[in-house]
Amino acid sequence: MKLLLVEDSERLRGTLARGLRAAGFTVDVAGDGVEANGFLAGYGYDFVVLDLGLPRLDGFGVLRALPAGGARPRVLVLSARDRIGDRVEALNAGADDYLVKPFAFEELLARLHALARRPAETQADVLERAGVRLDPQAHRVTANGGVLQLTPREFALLELLLRHRGRVFARAEILERIAGSESEASDRSIEVVVFGLRRKLADAGCSNLIENRRGAGYLIP
């Protein structure tokens, strides 16, 4: 099982990483919230063990950046903050469990194994943002209550951006994700898909959903 450990204490980070690897986990480590989001944007994880008091971006910021729908890692928060309010805020922000420091490593492992036994979220979860609702299972998109008629590539692009909100996708990666090995696909064809999707969204009153970061790519914030 693949796990991202996010902890700013180098000593604790090293100790936990060694123990988790010995327990059979594949472990990546991050020392701050910005670095953690970089890992989460590029790799699929089964678990995130997350400290709250992080530099640059705190643990709450990392939690809120996780996608709202679809397959997502189970998050176990580790924190010295033992107030009920902190625990409630973390759980409401998307954490699955909360363990107060100091803790026994055996308890950390037991909680991770308990999380592993929970039924996994599926990729069929409905994705929503700013009046747009995408149902992968029904293959249906509505915007402000009206049904959008999208091409297969437009649907795939919208699902990609909604499932990874806040992440910028370059044209080359979009091309690979939604066109695969189709020989006729090109950067130009992706621009056509983006243009068509944005036009349909604009007609439904959702003109600002997809943002273009010049020289970088597209995202839904």
Secondary structure, 3 states (H helix, E strand, C coil): CEEEEECCCHHHHHHHHHHHHHCCCEEEEECCHHHHHHHHHHCCCCEEEEECCCCCCCHHHHHHHCCCCCCCCEEEEEECCCCHHHHHHHHHCCCCEEEECCCCHHHHHHHHHHHHCCCCCCCCCCEEECCEEEECCCCEEEECCEEECCCHHHHHHHHHHHHCCCCCECHHHHHHHHHCCCCCCCHHHHHHHHHHHHHHHHHCCCCCCCEEECCCEEECC
